[in-house]
Amino acid sequence: MSGFSRLAGFAACTRRRWSIFFVLVILPVSLLACDSQPESINPGRASDIPATSWPASFDIGRKATRSEIVAWDIDVNPDGQGLPEGSGTATSGAKTYASKCAACHGADGEGGVADRLVGREVGADFPFGRSYSSLSKKTIGTYWPYASTLFDYTNRAMPQDAPGSLTSDEVYGVVAFLLFKNDIISGDFVVNADTLHLVEMPARNRFVEDDRHGSSEVR
Amino acid sequence: MFGSLAAFGSTVFKSAADAETTPSAGGVASADPTKVPGRLPSALGQRSAFENPGRILKTPALSGSSRTPLEALNGNLTPADLHFERHHAGIPNIDPDNYKLLIHGMVERPMAFSLADLKRFPATTRTCFIECAGNGDIGLDRSNIPDKVTPGQIDGLLSTSEWVGVALSTLFREVGIKAKASWFLAEGGDAAVMTRSVPCSKGWDDAMIAYCQNGEAIRPEQGYPARLLLPGWEGAMQIKWLRRMEFADRPFMSREETSHYTDPLPDDTARIFSFEMDAKSIITFPAYPNRLPNKGWWEISGLAWSGRGSITAVEISTDKGKTWQPAQLQRPVLSKCTTRFRHLWNWTGEETFLMSRAIDETGYVQPTLQQFIAARGPGTIYHTNCIRPWKVNRQGEVTFGLTEVV
């Protein structure tokens, strides 16, 4: 605003300058003010949008088809929702693991260029916040709260060099193999859409909500 | 930047004075530029040949991250080509004409939007930082705190841009979020098909889908052609190459919000869904590998930011934390954005430590490493925000001083 005042004072020095100022500055500003475009064009925050002046719908975009939703809706949830048909056991998964996973994660899931997956030396304990060095003991068996996550992630993103290339049976098998190696299921446990959500992960109840909230307290 | 200062570390700052014969964008620099016609206009500008900033890459470069060279920048914005990178399976190459955003789940109208559709909605603009949750974890491995590290190596998973896009609340209205929906899954179109669960409340508050970065289309590294932007929250949630949003009444428990991006605590639990970035600051000058050639007046400069709102003050100590003075804040100070601070300092030539601490609008004060570990324990790698001290020795050499301040 102070810049505007300085400009106005300068422009008022002579009549000619004032008229130039009117054409160049005031006229466009008043035209803008008369424009029917709402100030919603550049709201700083979503809550600043004067939604009441908006139509109920902009009628932009199109209805999603059932088939395009099914094609992309691959997420698997803790209750087992989203799991496909198929099944696997530690035995069937061992072959897939050896050929598709072991090169990066180690023959027994001990880790390599990629994350360590297997290991229960901390048992059912959860010591990761006690020392920096204990973070290296994070595995599926000691840290992952949900077995569904293992299917979801393996299915969508693994193996690293050919993501999404495993069949459902292969993913079920790898999941079974890794749960077995982490002493969570037995060797003959059949993992499928009906059984995966029944698997109880050791770290299931270790996670707590974020209690940081700013203010003078460091949390 | 700071080109006239001597460097004693691995990075050598060039100065215009000693680069008289360095080839410039237009050829060899002229002995007297006023006596030679200059270069003609060009379609695409480029930096002076005397300025060669670059992102900091890990070695080997197989890692999915690179860092912004904070020490090479001033002001507040990050040039788009120096914005930090963090991706979990590489940068996808997406044809904008084939781009599609699918929204489904607990919505009245499952819908698909093209990029042109997104751009046709009323636009919103926000200047804010994006910071990786793992930024600045240096110092937690207390057996291995380095001293020869630059500000970018410490905190370069932080960048600030002006973003343009469509407010998420605008799309929420368009598809009709059902009253039961409390979370949505955001999914990327990269090879990790990266997913995170986001509370719907953030969408109603200030989230947006961004398609512009610093005035032009988002760079591929930042999510071209469209990404999720969640001001003040950890970067990993702000899904790049956004292709799908699914609404539900519970979180989805994806890998990146359970096995990673959770924070172990000393009471044998781990914090989950720790989204907000705590207030933080770092002095970017003087810092390693600078050497102050003589005592006298120097301007300390750096960045402060908070995921909870605006920075209200930055305090500087030039005596190893004994006394603190307020720094000047560069205007405008924006909420959930970096703020450049500056503080004039008369160096006596004696050894000392320079420290900065950020204070945000909630009253939060950036803690020391000791205070941080007392509150969080020693096993946290994400959300590390302790004070970063720099040691200045009598030769003017500046090194990271965390080990000596703790």
Interface residues (C-beta under 8 A of the other chain):
Chain A: S40 I41 N42 P43 G44 R45 A46 S47 I49 A51 W54 A56 S57 F58 I60 G61 R62 K63 A64 T65 E68 I69 W72 D73 I74 D75 N77 P78 V113 D125 F126 P127 F128 G129 R130 S131 Y132 S134 L135 K138 I140 Y143 W144 P145 Y146 S148 T149 D152 Y153 R156 A157 Q160 P163 G164 R206 F207 V208 E209 D210 D211 R212 H213 G214 S215 S216 E217 V218 R219
Chain B: L62 H88 A89 K100 L102 I103 H104 R109 P110 M111 A112 F113 S114 D117 R120 F121 P122 A123 T124 T125 R126 L140 D141 R142 A167 L168 S169 T170 R173 E174 L185 E187 A191 A192 V193 M194 T195 G203 W204 D205 D206 A207 M208 R243 R244 E246 A248 R250 F252 M253 S254 R255 T258 S259 T262 D263 P264 L265 P266 D267 D268 T269 A270 R271 I272 F273 S274 F275 E276 D278 R308 G309 D360 T362 G363 Y364 V365 P367 Q371 F372 A374 A375 R376 G377 P378 G379 T380 I381
